[in-house]
Amino acid sequence: MTVEEIEELEVSILPVRVMLTKLRQIAFTIKNSTTIVLPEWFLTLTELGLKSRMIPRDVSTRWNSTFDMLNFAVNYKPAINSLTANCDMKMR
């Protein structure tokens, strides 16, 4: 690949990288905030009628973990949107 093609590729995948970074941060915050965000997460899932589950974490040494995290995010998008829209959770 030429330098121009590599730069074009980097620019084209930037939105995907940003989205993956945000999703990883959301998963980390939910898992590690046992007193504030985690109870709100399960409450939101209950209100939306979704099965109570944790967001799968993306682990570099685990096969398919990025796909599992993305697949979960697509299926639980209403809950993720609801939680991140809540100003009290400070996850904007």
N, CA, C and O of each residue as an XYZ file, in Angstrom:
368
protein
N       0.842     -1.181      0.000
C       0.000      0.000      0.000
C       0.887      1.245      0.000
O       1.961      1.273      0.601
N       0.413      2.235     -0.673
C       1.146      3.492     -0.684
C       0.829      4.282      0.584
O      -0.107      3.957      1.314
N       1.601      5.297      0.826
C       1.405      6.135      2.005
C       0.030      6.801      1.952
O      -0.648      6.907      2.974
N      -0.376      7.246      0.779
C      -1.686      7.893      0.628
C      -2.819      6.927      0.924
O      -3.811      7.302      1.551
N      -2.678      5.677      0.475
C      -3.713      4.664      0.726
C      -3.799      4.333      2.218
O      -4.889      4.133      2.755
N      -2.665      4.278      2.865
C      -2.657      4.008      4.310
C      -3.327      5.153      5.066
O      -4.113      4.911      5.982
N      -3.028      6.380      4.695
C      -3.649      7.540      5.339
C      -5.160      7.556      5.101
O      -5.935      7.873      6.002
N      -5.564      7.212      3.887
C      -6.994      7.160      3.573
C      -7.690      6.080      4.393
O      -8.800      6.283      4.885
N      -7.034      4.936      4.536
C      -7.581      3.851      5.347
C      -7.725      4.280      6.806
O      -8.756      4.026      7.429
N      -6.701      4.927      7.348
C      -6.743      5.401      8.730
C      -7.908      6.364      8.948
O      -8.601      6.290      9.962
N      -8.118      7.262      7.996
C      -9.214      8.228      8.105
C     -10.561      7.514      8.016
O     -11.501      7.881      8.721
N     -10.663      6.511      7.166
C     -11.953      5.832      6.980
C     -12.332      4.961      8.173
O     -13.520      4.768      8.432
N     -11.351      4.429      8.908
C     -11.685      3.574     10.054
C     -11.732      4.334     11.370
O     -12.018      3.739     12.409
N     -11.461      5.625     11.352
C     -11.479      6.425     12.579
C     -12.827      6.371     13.306
O     -12.834      6.220     14.528
N     -13.979      6.490     12.610
C     -15.259      6.394     13.347
C     -15.445      5.050     14.061
O     -16.025      5.003     15.146
N     -14.966      3.982     13.470
C     -15.081      2.664     14.099
C     -14.214      2.600     15.352
O     -14.641      2.073     16.380
N     -13.010      3.129     15.270
C     -12.130      3.145     16.434
C     -12.720      3.959     17.579
O     -12.653      3.555     18.740
N     -13.292      5.098     17.243
C     -13.896      5.951     18.275
C     -15.062      5.231     18.935
O     -15.200      5.259     20.158
N     -15.901      4.587     18.131
C     -17.061      3.875     18.670
C     -16.625      2.718     19.563
O     -17.201      2.512     20.631
N     -15.616      1.964     19.139
C     -15.120      0.861     19.961
C     -14.539      1.361     21.278
O     -14.740      0.739     22.321
N     -13.833      2.461     21.238
C     -13.265      3.039     22.463
C     -14.364      3.443     23.431
O     -14.271      3.174     24.628
N     -15.402      4.089     22.918
C     -16.512      4.503     23.783
C     -17.236      3.305     24.368
O     -17.598      3.311     25.545
N     -17.450      2.284     23.564
C     -18.139      1.093     24.046
C     -17.307      0.376     25.104
O     -17.858     -0.129     26.083
N     -15.997      0.324     24.922
C     -15.123     -0.274     25.939
C     -15.200      0.515     27.243
O     -15.224     -0.071     28.325
N     -15.239      1.837     27.143
C     -15.336      2.671     28.342
C     -16.668      2.463     29.053
O     -16.712      2.425     30.282
N     -17.743      2.331     28.302
C     -19.056      2.083     28.901
C     -19.051      0.757     29.646
O     -19.518      0.680     30.782
N     -18.526     -0.286     29.013
C     -18.471     -1.608     29.650
C     -17.630     -1.564     30.921
O     -18.008     -2.146     31.937
N     -16.500     -0.881     30.868
C     -15.628     -0.762     32.039
C     -16.321     -0.003     33.161
O     -16.248     -0.406     34.322
N     -16.994      1.095     32.821
C     -17.669      1.910     33.828
C     -18.801      1.143     34.496
O     -18.946      1.193     35.717
N     -19.597      0.441     33.716
C     -20.709     -0.328     34.292
C     -20.175     -1.406     35.229
O     -20.685     -1.573     36.337
N     -19.165     -2.129     34.797
C     -18.628     -3.224     35.604
C     -17.983     -2.727     36.896
O     -18.119     -3.367     37.938
N     -17.294     -1.610     36.838
C     -16.518     -1.154     37.992
C     -17.224     -0.148     38.888
O     -16.665      0.252     39.908
N     -18.423      0.268     38.542
C     -19.167      1.179     39.404
C     -20.303      0.401     40.064
O     -21.461      0.505     39.659
N     -19.959     -0.369     41.070
C     -20.928     -1.282     41.683
C     -21.990     -0.576     42.509
O     -23.024     -1.176     42.803
N     -21.773      0.671     42.891
C     -22.748      1.343     43.742
C     -23.649      2.319     42.998
O     -24.741      2.625     43.478
N     -23.222      2.815     41.839
C     -24.018      3.832     41.154
C     -24.526      3.332     39.800
O     -25.733      3.215     39.589
N     -23.607      3.042     38.897
C     -24.000      2.738     37.519
C     -24.545      1.318     37.370
O     -25.521      1.107     36.650
N     -23.931      0.347     38.037
C     -24.369     -1.041     37.893
C     -25.825     -1.247     38.308
O     -26.571     -1.881     37.561
N     -26.264     -0.740     39.468
C     -27.687     -0.899     39.801
C     -28.603     -0.192     38.799
O     -29.680     -0.693     38.477
N     -28.176      0.959     38.316
C     -28.970      1.687     37.319
C     -29.046      0.900     36.012
O     -30.076      0.912     35.339
N     -27.956      0.214     35.651
C     -27.933     -0.616     34.444
C     -28.989     -1.712     34.546
O     -29.784     -1.899     33.625
N     -28.997     -2.435     35.664
C     -29.965     -3.522     35.826
C     -31.393     -2.993     35.918
O     -32.322     -3.645     35.440
N     -31.582     -1.831     36.520
C     -32.901     -1.213     36.571
C     -33.371     -0.834     35.169
O     -34.535     -1.048     34.830
N     -32.495     -0.284     34.366
C     -32.829      0.083     32.989
C     -33.187     -1.153     32.177
O     -34.143     -1.128     31.402
N     -32.431     -2.231     32.345
C     -32.744     -3.468     31.626
C     -34.116     -3.993     32.009
O     -34.875     -4.446     31.152
N     -34.433     -3.933     33.290
C     -35.743     -4.394     33.756
C     -36.861     -3.538     33.173
O     -37.880     -4.065     32.727
N     -36.672     -2.213     33.175
C     -37.689     -1.311     32.639
C     -37.922     -1.528     31.148
O     -39.046     -1.385     30.667
N     -36.873     -1.869     30.422
C     -36.993     -2.077     28.980
C     -37.376     -3.516     28.623
O     -37.572     -3.834     27.450
N     -37.481     -4.376     29.624
C     -37.875     -5.759     29.386
C     -36.778     -6.602     28.748
O     -37.061     -7.576     28.051
N     -35.535     -6.224     28.988
C     -34.410     -6.974     28.446
C     -33.848     -7.911     29.508
O     -33.974     -7.661     30.707
N     -33.235     -8.980     29.054
C     -32.621     -9.945     29.959
C     -31.462     -9.276     30.695
O     -30.671     -8.559     30.081
N     -31.357     -9.502     31.995
C     -30.292     -8.898     32.796
C     -28.964     -9.564     32.488
O     -28.737    -10.728     32.815
N     -28.095     -8.795     31.850
C     -26.761     -9.277     31.478
C     -25.760     -8.144     31.604
O     -26.120     -6.969     31.539
N     -24.516     -8.507     31.784
C     -23.424     -7.534     31.763
C     -22.925     -7.405     30.328
O     -23.031     -8.340     29.534
N     -22.380     -6.235     30.008
C     -21.790     -6.042     28.692
C     -20.506     -6.867     28.630
O     -19.642     -6.726     29.495
N     -20.371     -7.727     27.615
C     -19.121     -8.477     27.492
C     -17.945     -7.528     27.277
O     -18.045     -6.581     26.497
N     -16.866     -7.770     27.945
C     -15.677     -6.932     27.812
C     -14.836     -7.400     26.638
O     -14.768     -8.593     26.343
N     -14.207     -6.460     25.982
C     -13.308     -6.748     24.877
C     -11.933     -7.073     25.454
O     -11.290     -6.217     26.061
N     -11.490     -8.306     25.263
C     -10.217     -8.760     25.809
C      -9.309     -9.149     24.642
O      -9.691     -9.952     23.791
N      -8.115     -8.577     24.608
C      -7.233     -8.795     23.460
C      -6.821    -10.252     23.286
O      -6.552    -10.679     22.164
N      -6.765    -11.018     24.361
C      -6.338    -12.420     24.262
C      -7.498    -13.390     24.101
O      -7.289    -14.602     24.042
N      -8.709    -12.875     24.030
C      -9.876    -13.752     23.908
C     -10.442    -13.667     22.500
O     -10.779    -12.584     22.020
N     -10.543    -14.795     21.852
C     -11.036    -14.884     20.499
C     -12.487    -14.394     20.426
O     -13.319    -14.802     21.237
N     -12.786    -13.543     19.482
C     -14.144    -13.065     19.195
C     -14.737    -12.142     20.258
O     -15.931    -11.850     20.193
N     -13.973    -11.678     21.216
C     -14.561    -10.857     22.266
C     -15.024     -9.501     21.738
O     -15.996     -8.948     22.253
N     -14.358     -8.957     20.731
C     -14.799     -7.685     20.142
C     -16.144     -7.887     19.461
O     -17.046     -7.062     19.606
N     -16.283     -8.985     18.718
C     -17.562     -9.278     18.080
C     -18.655     -9.471     19.116
O     -19.760     -8.959     18.940
N     -18.377    -10.194     20.190
C     -19.382    -10.415     21.236
C     -19.832     -9.096     21.854
O     -21.021     -8.903     22.107
N     -18.885     -8.187     22.099
C     -19.214     -6.888     22.670
C     -20.080     -6.076     21.703
O     -21.066     -5.466     22.116
N     -19.713     -6.067     20.421
C     -20.490     -5.320     19.425
C     -21.877     -5.920     19.215
O     -22.859     -5.189     19.091
N     -21.957     -7.231     19.176
C     -23.247     -7.899     19.012
C     -24.170     -7.590     20.191
O     -25.361     -7.339     20.007
N     -23.619     -7.611     21.387
C     -24.381     -7.258     22.582
C     -24.868     -5.813     22.494
O     -26.024     -5.525     22.804
N     -23.986     -4.906     22.071
C     -24.340     -3.482     21.986
C     -25.460     -3.241     20.991
O     -26.312     -2.383     21.221
N     -25.477     -3.972     19.902
C     -26.558     -3.822     18.923
C     -27.878     -4.280     19.531
O     -28.900     -3.611     19.375
N     -27.862     -5.410     20.220
C     -29.086     -5.952     20.809
C     -29.575     -5.149     22.013
O     -30.777     -5.109     22.277
N     -28.674     -4.518     22.738
C     -29.019     -3.772     23.947
C     -28.879     -2.261     23.747
O     -28.699     -1.515     24.709
N     -28.964     -1.825     22.509
C     -28.798     -0.404     22.192
C     -29.752      0.506     22.965
O     -29.315      1.555     23.438
N     -31.041      0.157     23.118
C     -31.931      1.040     23.892
C     -31.458      1.233     25.337
O     -31.558      2.335     25.876
N     -30.950      0.183     25.957
C     -30.480      0.289     27.346
C     -29.208      1.132     27.422
O     -29.056      1.942     28.336
N     -28.306      0.947     26.480
C     -27.065      1.733     26.467
C     -27.383      3.200     26.227
O     -26.820      4.074     26.887
N     -28.284      3.478     25.287
C     -28.677      4.862     25.022
C     -29.344      5.501     26.231
O     -29.086      6.661     26.550
N     -30.192      4.750     26.893
C     -30.878      5.275     28.070
C     -29.896      5.591     29.187
O     -30.008      6.629     29.840
N     -28.945      4.712     29.409
C     -27.975      4.917     30.481
C     -27.042      6.086     30.176
O     -26.743      6.889     31.061
N     -26.587      6.184     28.943
C     -25.668      7.276     28.600
C     -26.386      8.613     28.491
O     -25.748      9.659     28.613
N     -27.690      8.608     28.266
C     -28.446      9.868     28.194
C     -28.759     10.418     29.568
O     -29.073     11.601     29.697
N     -28.684      9.590     30.599
C     -28.962     10.006     31.965
C     -27.810     10.874     32.472
O     -26.693     10.386     32.644
N     -28.076     12.143     32.709
C     -27.035     13.090     33.144
C     -26.434     12.716     34.492
O     -25.274     13.033     34.758
N     -27.197     12.053     35.341
C     -26.710     11.700     36.674
C     -25.595     10.633     36.614
O     -24.795     10.519     37.542
N     -25.552      9.874     35.543
C     -24.554      8.809     35.430
C     -23.189      9.329     34.943
O     -22.180      8.636     35.069
N     -23.164     10.527     34.398
C     -21.935     11.173     33.897
C     -21.197     10.294     32.898
O     -19.982     10.118     32.986
N     -21.945      9.745     31.949
C     -21.363      8.874     30.926
C     -21.531      9.434     29.518
O     -21.501      8.670     28.553
N     -21.703     10.708     29.378
C     -21.917     11.291     28.056
C     -20.671     11.317     27.236
O     -20.691     11.780     26.096
